Amino acid sequence: MAIYKFITPISEEEIRKLRINDTIYLSGTIVTARDEAHKRALNLHKQGKKLPVNLEGLAIFHSGPLMKKEGDLWHVVAAGPTTSSRMDVFEDQFIKNFKVRIIIGKGGMGKKIVNVMRMHGAVYGAFTGGAAILAAKAIKQVKGVEWLDLGMPEAMWIFEVEDFGPITVAIDTHGNNLFESVQMVAEENKKKIYRKLGI
Amino acid sequence: MGADNFLVTGQVVEDVTTKLIQLAVTELPQDTKEALRRAYQQEQDSVGKSQLKTILDNLELAEKTCTPICQDTGFIIYYVKVGSKLEGLDQIEGALRNATIKATKEVPLRPNAVDPFSQSNSGNNTGMHSPYVHWEIVPGNTLEITVLPKGGGSENVSVLEMLNPNQGIAGLKKIVIDTVIKAGAKPCPPTILGIGIGGGADIAVNLAKESLLLPLNQSNPDLKVAKLEKELLEIANQTGIGPMGLGGKTTVLAVKIAYAQRHPASFPVAIIVQCWAARRASAKIYPNGKVEYLSHKVN
């Protein structure tokens, strides 16, 4: 259960050192993307167009932040993670095409993503769901926003962060999945509970 | 207008409700904070404990800076208890709507009201049936307003099961365990389970959600229900899902049950899951203009 401090862009080599239960504090650039931003990014890629931000070596944050505009400047009010499994259908292509190294969210992701992370060198990090003020505190600057037409939660926000964390590594590049391990334990416990209840 | 009648004014309702929304999204009720602190002390799993520590740190920071605890400030639902002797009732719904718009801008709240056909976000948390208002007529001349800003992640794992009546309470226990395990990390555990039994499908769901309004430290006055709540809490915490689904013994903070009579052919069971950020705030407005905040200390 090591603690790592990373600065973006992160290399594949660095990412492959990580194991589940490790903790990351991240500095540099993270970019938010939920369902709609994933969809649009992949559509642009399909059309051979470039994304407004080069995501290589960066972290994607599954978050629909609460933002406030003062004058011309945006600032973050609260920015916790959203449920990552909704992005299961997009993330394999996203990791392959854009070479992001860390996916930050809550609740974990599916088997397909575990495989893609192993093959392409990316990890999934769990940020405590609902801990939106701690997350916002680590965001030092709003570097930009793209696709605001998708609405505040779905837009792509580009943040400069410092020691963003703690992020718990829950899927590593070695095929380990912390959420799946917990789920397997829970399934075993379920049998015991059923027996106790006589069902 | 009789001597003890009370004309409720829209402005008072709007001001109190705006304050309630701000209180709800920035500070959890005392009973919920206590339950989370107790969970932190008792949790032995190191990852689970660190999740609870982050939750408590976040709560403290949100309260200190008067900022929303979570960026998902929820879908806004009101529960209103209207005294039968109140006058000016036609002003209440508009005032609740105005308060929602005002709080969205001032607190601020994340705009969370999306049109299911056009997918466009109204930007101010209002729209078709939004905010949603539950009405109850009670004796007397006071107006009690509760706001329940309900997050999407936990709402998405809600369950309604129309059991075969012969499955009964044993069937209910199985559904509760299955739901907690299947939901896993998704609803941001430790959660609170609101369970509704009986009535029809709609009644069970309604009762389940309404039971989330009850303070966690107040045990059910109906002993058989209290016993079932305790048993379900114990078995839910034997699943090992833990805080944020990362493992541990704190999966559920409390179980709250409400029930209605059932049709002989039906045994509806609804489970509404509430994330740890169990935000709610209530206040009572009296005829003399006095406002009593029921869920939070207000100076």
Interface residues (C-beta under 8 A of the other chain):
Chain A: M1 N21 S63 G64 P65 L66 K68 V77 A78 A79 G80 T82 T83 S85 K106 G107 G108 A126 T128 G129 G130 A131 A132 I133 L134 A136 K137 G151 M152 P153 P166 T168 A170 L178 F179 S181 V182 Q183 V185 A186 E187 N189 K190 K192 I193 Y194 K196 L197 G198 I199
Chain B: S46 V47 S50 Q51 T54 I55 D57 N58 L61 A62 T65 T67 P68 I69 C70 Q71 D72 T73 P108 L109 R110 P111 N112 V114 S120 N121 G123 G151 G153 N156 A170 K173 K174 I177 D178 I181 G184 A185 K186 C188 I235 Q238 T239 G240 I241 G242 M244 G245 L246 G247 C275 W276 A277
